[in-house]
Amino acid sequence: MASLNKFIATGHLCADVEVRSVGDTKVASIRLAIDDSYKSRDGTKVDRAVFVDVEAWGKQADACASYLSKGSRVAVCGKLAMDQWEDKETGQKRSKLKVRADDFGGVVFLDSMRDAAAPDQKPAQTASTSADEDSIP
């Protein structure tokens, strides 16, 4: 039986990107909050967030660490992966489901650099509303 392991979502970073090294390769850990809503049995709308851990490897890890921070909007495309380990303190087996971002285009930055620098401020003019079509704000 064939199977498909593909994860695609957009959301906001819950925290700043954490980078660690595994041998010579860098790994960025990203905690993503994805908005979700549903109707309860009594018909009221319930809004909640779903939290997903994402890993980006190599050059993509460097880019994430350089350009993303808490609150940044991203799209993630990757595969589900299961990490398993033994807890050193209790000796119990542990596991965690996470997303391993695709090598190329796995994490897409959705905020412009202007949005990331000043998220609460809107630009005074844009190229399409400028009085002088040849000038770019």
DSSP file with accessible surface (Angstrom, degrees, kcal/mol):
  #  RESIDUE AA STRUCTURE BP1 BP2  ACC     N-H-->O    O-->H-N    N-H-->O    O-->H-N    TCO  KAPPA ALPHA  PHI   PSI    X-CA   Y-CA   Z-CA
    1    1 A M              0   0  234      0, 0.0     2,-0.1     0, 0.0     0, 0.0   0.000 360.0 360.0 360.0 129.1    0.0    0.0    0.0
    2    2 A A        -     0   0   95      1,-0.0     2,-0.3     2,-0.0     0, 0.0  -0.450 360.0-166.6 -76.5 151.2    1.4    3.4   -1.0
    3    3 A S        -     0   0  115     -2,-0.1     2,-0.4     2,-0.0    -1,-0.0  -0.918  13.2-141.6-136.4 164.2    1.5    6.2    1.6
    4    4 A L        -     0   0  157     -2,-0.3     2,-0.5     2,-0.1    -2,-0.0  -0.996   8.7-172.4-130.3 128.3    2.0    9.9    1.6
    5    5 A N        +     0   0   70     -2,-0.4     2,-0.4     2,-0.0    -2,-0.0  -0.836  32.7 138.5-121.1  90.9    3.9   11.8    4.2
    6    6 A K        -     0   0  103     -2,-0.5     2,-0.4    73,-0.1    73,-0.2  -0.996  28.6-170.1-140.3 131.9    3.4   15.6    3.5
    7    7 A F  E     +A   78   0A  38     71,-3.0    71,-2.4    -2,-0.4     2,-0.4  -0.983   9.6 171.2-123.0 129.5    2.8   18.5    5.9
    8    8 A I  E     +A   77   0A 128     -2,-0.4     2,-0.3    69,-0.2    69,-0.2  -0.987  15.6 138.0-138.4 127.7    1.8   22.0    4.7
    9    9 A A  E     -A   76   0A  18     67,-2.0    67,-3.2    -2,-0.4     2,-0.3  -0.986  36.2-138.8-160.2 160.1    0.7   24.8    7.0
   10   10 A T  E     +A   75   0A  88     -2,-0.3     2,-0.3    65,-0.2    25,-0.2  -0.936  40.0 124.6-120.3 151.3    1.0   28.5    7.6
   11   11 A G  E     -A   74   0A   9     63,-2.3    63,-2.4    -2,-0.3     2,-0.3  -0.955  51.5 -78.0-175.4-166.9    1.3   30.1   11.1
   12   12 A H  E     -AB  73  33A  76     21,-2.1    21,-3.0    -2,-0.3     2,-0.3  -0.900  42.5-107.5-117.0 147.3    3.2   32.3   13.4
   13   13 A L  E     - B   0  32A   5     59,-2.1    58,-2.3    -2,-0.3    19,-0.2  -0.546  20.0-157.7 -72.7 133.8    6.4   31.6   15.3
   14   14 A C  S    S+     0   0   38     17,-3.0     2,-0.3    -2,-0.3    -1,-0.1   0.681  74.9   3.7 -82.8 -21.3    5.7   31.2   19.1
   15   15 A A  S    S-     0   0   44     16,-0.5    16,-0.3    54,-0.1    56,-0.1  -0.942  94.4 -70.7-153.5 169.8    9.3   31.9   20.0
   16   16 A D        -     0   0  101     -2,-0.3     2,-0.2    53,-0.1    53,-0.1  -0.306  63.2 -90.7 -64.1 155.7   12.6   32.9   18.5
   17   17 A V        -     0   0   24     51,-0.4     2,-0.5    47,-0.2    13,-0.2  -0.445  37.2-149.5 -69.6 135.8   14.4   30.3   16.4
   18   18 A E  E     -C   29   0A 140     11,-2.0    11,-3.4    -2,-0.2     2,-0.4  -0.939  11.6-162.4-108.1 132.3   16.8   28.1   18.3
   19   19 A V  E     +C   28   0A  62     -2,-0.5     2,-0.3     9,-0.2     9,-0.2  -0.937  13.9 167.2-118.1 136.6   19.9   26.8   16.4
   20   20 A R  E     -C   27   0A 108      7,-2.3     7,-3.0    -2,-0.4     2,-0.4  -0.901  30.4-116.7-135.5 166.9   22.1   23.9   17.4
   21   21 A S  E     -C   26   0A  83     -2,-0.3     2,-0.5     5,-0.2     5,-0.2  -0.890  14.5-168.8-110.0 138.4   24.8   21.9   15.6
   22   22 A V  E >  S-C   25   0A  68      3,-3.5     3,-2.0    -2,-0.4     2,-0.3  -0.941  74.8 -51.4-120.2  99.5   24.6   18.2   14.8
   23   23 A G  T 3  S-     0   0   68     -2,-0.5     0, 0.0     1,-0.3     0, 0.0  -0.518 122.1 -23.1  67.0-125.6   28.2   17.5   13.6
   24   24 A D  T 3  S+     0   0  173     -2,-0.3     2,-0.4    -3,-0.1    -1,-0.3   0.415 123.0  92.0 -94.2   1.1   29.0   20.0   11.0
   25   25 A T  E <   -C   22   0A  60     -3,-2.0    -3,-3.5    32,-0.0     2,-0.3  -0.813  68.4-137.5-104.9 135.8   25.3   20.7   10.2
   26   26 A K  E     -C   21   0A  92     -2,-0.4    32,-2.2    -5,-0.2     2,-0.4  -0.674  14.8-162.3 -88.3 146.3   23.1   23.4   11.8
   27   27 A V  E     -CD  20  57A   0     -7,-3.0    -7,-2.3    -2,-0.3     2,-0.5  -0.996   4.1-154.2-130.3 125.7   19.6   22.6   12.8
   28   28 A A  E     -CD  19  56A   0     28,-3.2    28,-2.1    -2,-0.4     2,-0.5  -0.870   6.6-152.1-100.5 130.1   16.9   25.3   13.5
   29   29 A S  E     -CD  18  55A  38    -11,-3.4   -11,-2.0    -2,-0.5     2,-0.4  -0.911  16.2-175.5-102.2 127.1   14.1   24.5   15.9
   30   30 A I  E     - D   0  54A   5     24,-3.1    24,-3.2    -2,-0.5     2,-0.6  -0.976  17.6-152.2-126.2 131.9   10.9   26.4   15.2
   31   31 A R  E     - D   0  53A 105     -2,-0.4   -17,-3.0   -16,-0.3   -16,-0.5  -0.923  21.5-162.8-105.5 117.0    7.7   26.3   17.3
   32   32 A L  E     -BD  13  52A   0     20,-3.3    20,-2.6    -2,-0.6     2,-0.5  -0.834  11.5-155.0-107.8 133.7    4.7   27.1   15.0
   33   33 A A  E     -BD  12  51A  16    -21,-3.0   -21,-2.1    -2,-0.4     2,-0.5  -0.943  12.5-167.0-105.4 124.9    1.2   28.2   16.1
   34   34 A I  E     - D   0  50A  31     16,-3.0    16,-2.9    -2,-0.5     2,-0.2  -0.955  20.5-125.4-115.3 124.9   -1.5   27.4   13.6
   35   35 A D  E     + D   0  49A 131     -2,-0.5     2,-0.3   -25,-0.2    14,-0.2  -0.480  35.2 174.7 -69.0 138.4   -4.9   29.0   14.0
   36   36 A D  E     - D   0  48A  60     12,-2.8    12,-3.1    -2,-0.2     2,-0.3  -0.988   8.1-178.7-143.1 147.5   -7.8   26.5   14.1
   37   37 A S  E     + D   0  47A  57     -2,-0.3     2,-0.3    10,-0.2    10,-0.2  -0.989   4.9 167.0-146.0 155.1  -11.5   26.8   14.7
   38   38 A Y  E     - D   0  46A 108      8,-1.9     8,-3.4    -2,-0.3     2,-0.5  -0.962  36.6-103.2-156.0 167.2  -14.5   24.5   14.9
   39   39 A K  E     - D   0  45A 162     -2,-0.3     6,-0.2     6,-0.2     5,-0.1  -0.872  34.1-137.1-100.2 130.8  -18.1   24.5   16.1
   40   40 A S    >   -     0   0   32      4,-2.8     3,-2.0    -2,-0.5    -1,-0.0  -0.202  34.9 -92.2 -74.9 175.2  -18.9   22.8   19.4
   41   41 A R  T 3  S+     0   0  261      1,-0.3    -1,-0.1     2,-0.1    -2,-0.0   0.818 128.2  54.0 -60.8 -30.3  -21.9   20.6   19.8
   42   42 A D  T 3  S-     0   0  124      2,-0.1    -1,-0.3     1,-0.0    -2,-0.0   0.428 121.7-107.4 -86.5   3.0  -24.0   23.5   21.0
   43   43 A G  S <  S+     0   0   44     -3,-2.0     2,-0.2     1,-0.3    -2,-0.1   0.439  73.1 136.1  93.2  -0.7  -23.1   25.4   17.8
   44   44 A T        -     0   0   75      1,-0.1    -4,-2.8    -5,-0.1     2,-0.4  -0.584  58.0-114.8 -83.3 145.4  -20.7   28.0   19.2
   45   45 A K  E     -D   39   0A 138     -2,-0.2     2,-0.5    -6,-0.2    -6,-0.2  -0.625  27.8-160.3 -79.4 131.8  -17.5   28.7   17.4
   46   46 A V  E     -D   38   0A  45     -8,-3.4    -8,-1.9    -2,-0.4     2,-0.4  -0.965   1.7-162.0-116.0 121.9  -14.3   27.7   19.2
   47   47 A D  E     +D   37   0A 114     -2,-0.5     2,-0.3   -10,-0.2   -10,-0.2  -0.874  22.4 153.5-101.4 138.2  -11.0   29.3   18.2
   48   48 A R  E     -D   36   0A 131    -12,-3.1   -12,-2.8    -2,-0.4     2,-0.4  -0.943  37.0-116.5-152.1 170.9   -7.8   27.6   19.3
   49   49 A A  E     -D   35   0A  40     -2,-0.3     2,-0.5   -14,-0.2   -14,-0.2  -0.918  14.7-150.5-114.7 142.8   -4.2   27.3   18.3
   50   50 A V  E     -D   34   0A  59    -16,-2.9   -16,-3.0    -2,-0.4     2,-0.5  -0.949  16.8-146.8-109.0 130.2   -2.4   24.1   17.3
   51   51 A F  E     -D   33   0A 107     -2,-0.5     2,-0.4   -18,-0.2   -18,-0.2  -0.863  17.6-178.7-105.7 132.7    1.3   24.0   18.1
   52   52 A V  E     -D   32   0A  22    -20,-2.6   -20,-3.3    -2,-0.5     2,-0.4  -0.990  21.6-137.3-132.5 135.0    3.8   22.2   15.9
   53   53 A D  E     -D   31   0A  31     44,-0.4    46,-2.8    -2,-0.4     2,-0.4  -0.792  25.5-170.3 -91.7 133.4    7.5   21.8   16.3
   54   54 A V  E     -De  30  99A   2    -24,-3.2   -24,-3.1    -2,-0.4     2,-0.4  -0.956  10.4-157.7-126.1 140.8    9.5   22.2   13.0
   55   55 A E  E     -De  29 100A   9     44,-2.6    46,-2.9    -2,-0.4     2,-0.4  -0.974   5.4-170.8-117.5 134.6   13.1   21.5   12.2
   56   56 A A  E     -D   28   0A   0    -28,-2.1   -28,-3.2    -2,-0.4     2,-0.3  -0.977  14.2-153.0-120.7 138.7   15.0   23.1    9.3
   57   57 A W  E >   -D   27   0A  70     -2,-0.4     3,-1.1    44,-0.3     4,-0.4  -0.755  44.6 -13.6-114.8 155.7   18.5   21.9    8.4
   58   58 A G  T >> S-     0   0   26    -32,-2.2     4,-1.5    -2,-0.3     3,-0.6  -0.270 125.1  -2.3  67.5-135.8   21.6   23.3    6.8
   59   59 A K  H 3> S+     0   0  185      1,-0.3     4,-2.3     2,-0.2    -1,-0.3   0.837 132.0  59.8 -62.9 -32.4   21.5   26.6    5.0
   60   60 A Q  H <> S+     0   0   27     -3,-1.1     4,-2.5     1,-0.2    -1,-0.3   0.880 101.8  54.1 -64.2 -34.9   17.8   26.9    5.6
   61   61 A A  H <> S+     0   0    0     -3,-0.6     4,-2.3    -4,-0.4    -1,-0.2   0.922 108.1  49.5 -63.6 -42.5   18.5   26.8    9.4
   62   62 A D  H  X S+     0   0   64     -4,-1.5     4,-2.0     2,-0.2    -2,-0.2   0.918 111.3  48.8 -62.1 -43.9   20.9   29.7    9.0
   63   63 A A  H  X S+     0   0   32     -4,-2.3     4,-2.3     2,-0.2     5,-0.3   0.922 110.9  50.0 -64.0 -42.4   18.3   31.7    7.0
   64   64 A C  H  X S+     0   0    0     -4,-2.5     4,-2.2     1,-0.2   -47,-0.2   0.927 111.6  48.3 -61.4 -44.3   15.6   31.0    9.6
   65   65 A A  H  < S+     0   0   46     -4,-2.3    -1,-0.2     1,-0.2    -2,-0.2   0.861 115.3  45.9 -65.0 -34.0   17.9   32.1   12.4
   66   66 A S  H  < S+     0   0   88     -4,-2.0    -2,-0.2    -5,-0.2    -1,-0.2   0.851 126.1  23.3 -77.4 -36.0   18.9   35.3   10.5
   67   67 A Y  H  < S+     0   0  132     -4,-2.3     2,-0.3    -5,-0.2    -2,-0.2   0.574 105.9  74.9-114.4 -11.2   15.4   36.5    9.4
   68   68 A L     <  +     0   0   15     -4,-2.2   -51,-0.4    -5,-0.3     2,-0.3  -0.799  45.7 160.3-109.4 149.6   12.8   35.0   11.7
   69   69 A S    >   -     0   0   56     -2,-0.3     3,-2.6   -53,-0.1   -56,-0.3  -0.923  53.9 -48.9-149.7 175.8   11.8   35.9   15.2
   70   70 A K  T 3  S+     0   0  146     -2,-0.3   -56,-0.2     1,-0.3   -54,-0.1  -0.198 126.5  21.8 -50.8 130.5    8.8   35.4   17.5
   71   71 A G  T 3  S+     0   0   38    -58,-2.3    -1,-0.3     1,-0.3   -57,-0.1   0.215  86.5 141.5  94.7 -15.1    5.6   36.4   15.7
   72   72 A S    <   -     0   0    7     -3,-2.6   -59,-2.1   -60,-0.1     2,-0.4  -0.309  50.4-127.3 -61.1 142.4    7.0   36.0   12.2
   73   73 A R  E     +A   12   0A  99    -61,-0.2    37,-2.5    -3,-0.1    38,-0.8  -0.792  37.6 167.5 -93.1 133.8    4.6   34.5    9.7
   74   74 A V  E     -AF  11 109A   0    -63,-2.4   -63,-2.3    -2,-0.4     2,-0.4  -0.960  32.7-139.0-141.3 157.5    5.8   31.4    7.8
   75   75 A A  E     -AF  10 108A  22     33,-2.2    33,-3.1    -2,-0.3     2,-0.4  -0.954  24.9-159.1-111.4 138.2    4.6   28.7    5.5
   76   76 A V  E     -AF   9 107A   2    -67,-3.2   -67,-2.0    -2,-0.4     2,-0.4  -0.974  13.6-179.4-123.9 133.3    6.1   25.2    6.2
   77   77 A C  E     +A    8   0A  30     29,-2.8    25,-2.7    -2,-0.4     2,-0.3  -1.000  35.2 100.1-128.2 127.0    6.2   22.3    3.8
   78   78 A G  E     -AG   7 101A   0    -71,-2.4   -71,-3.0    -2,-0.4     2,-0.3  -0.909  61.5 -70.7-173.1-158.6    7.8   19.1    5.0
   79   79 A K  E     - G   0 100A 119     21,-2.1    21,-3.2    -2,-0.3     2,-0.3  -0.916  39.8-110.5-123.1 148.8    7.4   15.6    6.4
   80   80 A L  E     - G   0  99A  75     -2,-0.3     2,-0.3    19,-0.2    19,-0.2  -0.576  38.8-175.6 -75.1 139.2    6.3   14.2    9.7
   81   81 A A  E     - G   0  98A  19     17,-3.0    17,-2.6    -2,-0.3     2,-0.6  -0.993  18.7-140.0-138.0 145.2    9.1   12.6   11.7
   82   82 A M  E     - G   0  97A  98     -2,-0.3     2,-0.4    15,-0.2    15,-0.2  -0.923  11.6-159.8-109.2 120.2    9.1   10.8   15.0
   83   83 A D  E     - G   0  96A  55     13,-2.7    13,-2.1    -2,-0.6     2,-0.4  -0.851  12.4-172.6 -93.5 135.9   11.9   11.3   17.5
   84   84 A Q  E     + G   0  95A 154     -2,-0.4     2,-0.3    11,-0.2    11,-0.2  -0.991  13.7 149.2-130.8 138.9   12.4    8.6   20.1
   85   85 A W  E     - G   0  94A 122      9,-2.2     9,-3.7    -2,-0.4     2,-0.5  -0.959  43.5-105.8-156.1 170.1   14.7    8.6   23.1
   86   86 A E  E     - G   0  93A 125     -2,-0.3     2,-0.3     7,-0.2     7,-0.2  -0.924  37.2-118.7-107.0 126.8   15.1    7.3   26.6
   87   87 A D     >  -     0   0   36      5,-3.3     4,-2.3    -2,-0.5     5,-0.1  -0.478  17.5-148.1 -64.6 125.3   14.6    9.8   29.4
   88   88 A K  T  4 S+     0   0  207     -2,-0.3    -1,-0.2     1,-0.2    -2,-0.0   0.828  93.1  45.2 -66.9 -32.2   17.9   10.0   31.3
   89   89 A E  T  4 S+     0   0  179      1,-0.1    -1,-0.2     3,-0.1    -2,-0.0   0.916 129.2  19.7 -79.2 -45.9   16.2   10.7   34.7
   90   90 A T  T  4 S-     0   0   79      2,-0.1    -2,-0.2     0, 0.0    -1,-0.1   0.632  90.5-130.6-101.6 -17.8   13.4    8.2   34.6
   91   91 A G     <  +     0   0   37     -4,-2.3     2,-0.2     1,-0.3    -3,-0.1   0.493  59.5 141.1  79.5   2.0   14.6    5.7   32.1
   92   92 A Q        -     0   0  112     -6,-0.1    -5,-3.3     1,-0.1     2,-0.3  -0.490  58.2-110.8 -78.6 149.1   11.2    5.9   30.3
   93   93 A K  E     - G   0  86A 182     -7,-0.2     2,-0.3    -2,-0.2    -7,-0.2  -0.611  39.1-169.6 -77.7 135.2   11.0    5.8   26.5
   94   94 A R  E     - G   0  85A 102     -9,-3.7    -9,-2.2    -2,-0.3     2,-0.3  -0.887   8.2-175.2-123.1 156.9    9.8    9.1   25.1
   95   95 A S  E     - G   0  84A  74     -2,-0.3     2,-0.3   -11,-0.2   -11,-0.2  -0.986   5.9-167.7-150.1 156.2    8.7   10.2   21.6
   96   96 A K  E     - G   0  83A  94    -13,-2.1   -13,-2.7    -2,-0.3     2,-0.4  -0.969  15.9-140.4-148.8 130.0    7.8   13.4   19.9
   97   97 A L  E     + G   0  82A 100     -2,-0.3   -44,-0.4   -15,-0.2     2,-0.3  -0.755  36.4 156.8 -89.5 131.2    6.1   14.0   16.5
   98   98 A K  E     - G   0  81A  15    -17,-2.6   -17,-3.0    -2,-0.4     2,-0.5  -0.896  40.7-104.3-144.6 176.0    7.5   16.9   14.6
   99   99 A V  E     -eG  54  80A   1    -46,-2.8   -44,-2.6    -2,-0.3     2,-0.7  -0.921  18.9-154.2-109.1 129.6    7.9   18.3   11.1
  100  100 A R  E     -eG  55  79A  94    -21,-3.2   -21,-2.1    -2,-0.5   -44,-0.2  -0.920  27.0-129.8-100.6 111.0   11.1   18.1    9.2
  101  101 A A  E     - G   0  78A   3    -46,-2.9   -23,-0.3    -2,-0.7   -44,-0.3  -0.291  27.1-100.5 -62.2 143.6   11.1   21.0    6.7
  102  102 A D     >  -     0   0   39    -25,-2.7     4,-0.8     4,-0.1     5,-0.2  -0.257  31.8-114.8 -59.2 153.7   11.9   20.1    3.1
  103  103 A D  T  4 S+     0   0  121      1,-0.2     2,-0.5     2,-0.1   -43,-0.1   0.887 101.4  36.1 -61.2 -43.2   15.4   21.0    2.0
  104  104 A F  T  4 S-     0   0  192      1,-0.2    -1,-0.2     2,-0.1    -2,-0.1  -0.954 135.7  -6.2-119.3 119.7   14.4   23.6   -0.6
  105  105 A G  T  4 S+     0   0   51     -2,-0.5    -1,-0.2     2,-0.2     3,-0.1   0.659  86.7 131.1  76.5  17.3   11.5   25.9    0.1
  106  106 A G  S  < S+     0   0    0     -4,-0.8   -29,-2.8     1,-0.2     2,-0.5   0.820  73.8  36.5 -73.5 -30.5   10.5   24.1    3.2
  107  107 A V  E    S-F   76   0A  13    -31,-0.2     2,-0.5    -5,-0.2    -1,-0.2  -0.976  75.2-169.3-124.3 115.6   10.1   27.3    5.3
  108  108 A V  E     -F   75   0A  70    -33,-3.1   -33,-2.2    -2,-0.5     2,-0.5  -0.924  19.6-133.7-108.9 125.8    8.8   30.3    3.4
  109  109 A F  E     -F   74   0A  75     -2,-0.5   -35,-0.2   -35,-0.2    -2,-0.0  -0.668  21.4-176.9 -79.8 121.5    9.0   33.7    5.0
  110  110 A L        +     0   0   69    -37,-2.5     2,-0.3    -2,-0.5   -36,-0.2   0.625  57.9  81.7 -96.6 -16.4    5.6   35.4    4.6
  111  111 A D  S    S-     0   0   39    -38,-0.8     2,-0.1     1,-0.0   -39,-0.0  -0.724  78.3-128.3 -87.4 140.8    6.5   38.8    6.3
  112  112 A S     >  -     0   0   56     -2,-0.3     4,-2.4     1,-0.1     5,-0.2  -0.403  28.8-107.4 -76.0 164.7    8.3   41.4    4.2
  113  113 A M  H  > S+     0   0  126      1,-0.2     4,-2.1     2,-0.2     5,-0.2   0.889 123.4  54.3 -60.8 -34.9   11.4   42.8    5.7
  114  114 A R  H  > S+     0   0  120      2,-0.2     4,-2.0     1,-0.2    -1,-0.2   0.923 109.0  47.7 -65.1 -42.4    9.5   46.1    6.3
  115  115 A D  H  4 S+     0   0   63      1,-0.2    -2,-0.2     2,-0.2    -1,-0.2   0.905 112.0  49.9 -64.4 -40.3    6.8   44.1    8.2
  116  116 A A  H  < S+     0   0   47     -4,-2.4    -1,-0.2     1,-0.2    -2,-0.2   0.878 111.7  48.0 -67.7 -36.1    9.4   42.3   10.3
  117  117 A A  H  < S+     0   0   89     -4,-2.1    -1,-0.2     1,-0.2    -2,-0.2   0.877 134.0   9.5 -73.0 -38.9   11.2   45.5   11.2
  118  118 A A    ><  +     0   0   29     -4,-2.0     3,-1.4    -5,-0.2    -1,-0.2  -0.610  67.3 172.5-142.8  77.6    8.1   47.5   12.2
  119  119 A P  T 3  S+     0   0   98      0, 0.0    -1,-0.1     0, 0.0    -3,-0.1   0.766  79.9  50.8 -64.6 -22.2    5.0   45.2   12.4
  120  120 A D  T 3  S+     0   0  158     -5,-0.0     2,-0.4     2,-0.0    -5,-0.1   0.530  98.9  77.4 -92.7  -5.8    2.8   47.9   13.9
  121  121 A Q    <   -     0   0  144     -3,-1.4    -3,-0.1    -6,-0.1     3,-0.0  -0.877  65.6-150.5-109.9 137.0    3.5   50.6   11.4
  122  122 A K        -     0   0  195     -2,-0.4    -2,-0.0     1,-0.1    -7,-0.0  -0.813  33.0-101.0 -98.8 145.3    2.1   50.8    7.9
  123  123 A P        -     0   0   54      0, 0.0     3,-0.1     0, 0.0    -1,-0.1  -0.321  23.0-131.0 -64.5 146.7    4.2   52.4    5.1
  124  124 A A  S    S+     0   0  109      1,-0.2     2,-0.3    -3,-0.0    -2,-0.0   0.871  87.2   8.6 -65.4 -37.9    3.1   56.0    4.3
  125  125 A Q        -     0   0   93      5,-0.0     2,-0.3     3,-0.0    -1,-0.2  -0.975  63.5-153.4-140.4 155.3    3.1   55.2    0.5
  126  126 A T    >>  -     0   0   56     -2,-0.3     3,-0.9    -3,-0.1     4,-0.9  -0.851  37.0-105.5-121.1 165.5    3.3   52.2   -1.7
  127  127 A A  T 34 S+     0   0   51     -2,-0.3     3,-0.5     1,-0.2     8,-0.1   0.867 119.7  52.5 -59.3 -33.9    4.5   52.1   -5.3
  128  128 A S  T 34 S+     0   0   97      1,-0.2    -1,-0.2    -3,-0.0     5,-0.1   0.750 114.7  40.3 -78.1 -19.7    1.0   51.7   -6.6
  129  129 A T  T <4 S+     0   0   95     -3,-0.9    -1,-0.2     3,-0.1    -2,-0.2   0.420  87.1 119.3-106.6   2.0   -0.4   54.7   -4.7
  130  130 A S     <  -     0   0    6     -4,-0.9     3,-0.0    -3,-0.5    -5,-0.0  -0.380  63.0-138.8 -70.0 144.1    2.5   57.1   -5.2
  131  131 A A  S    S+     0   0  102      1,-0.2     2,-0.8    -2,-0.1    -1,-0.1   0.861  98.2  55.9 -68.5 -34.7    1.9   60.3   -7.1
  132  132 A D  S >  S-     0   0   87      1,-0.1     3,-1.4     3,-0.0    -1,-0.2  -0.863  74.1-162.0-102.6 105.3    5.1   59.9   -9.0
  133  133 A E  T 3  S+     0   0  135     -2,-0.8    -1,-0.1     1,-0.3    -3,-0.1   0.734  86.6  58.8 -61.5 -22.4    5.0   56.5  -10.7
  134  134 A D  T 3  S+     0   0  150     -3,-0.1     2,-0.3     2,-0.0    -1,-0.3   0.666  91.8  81.0 -84.4 -15.2    8.8   56.4  -11.2
  135  135 A S    <   -     0   0   46     -3,-1.4    -5,-0.1    -8,-0.1    -3,-0.0  -0.710  63.4-155.7 -94.1 144.3    9.6   56.7   -7.5
  136  136 A I              0   0  144     -2,-0.3   -10,-0.0    -8,-0.0    -3,-0.0  -0.973 360.0 360.0-115.9 126.3    9.6   53.8   -5.2
  137  137 A P              0   0   71      0, 0.0   -10,-0.1     0, 0.0    -7,-0.0  -0.217 360.0 360.0 -65.3 360.0    9.1   54.6   -1.5
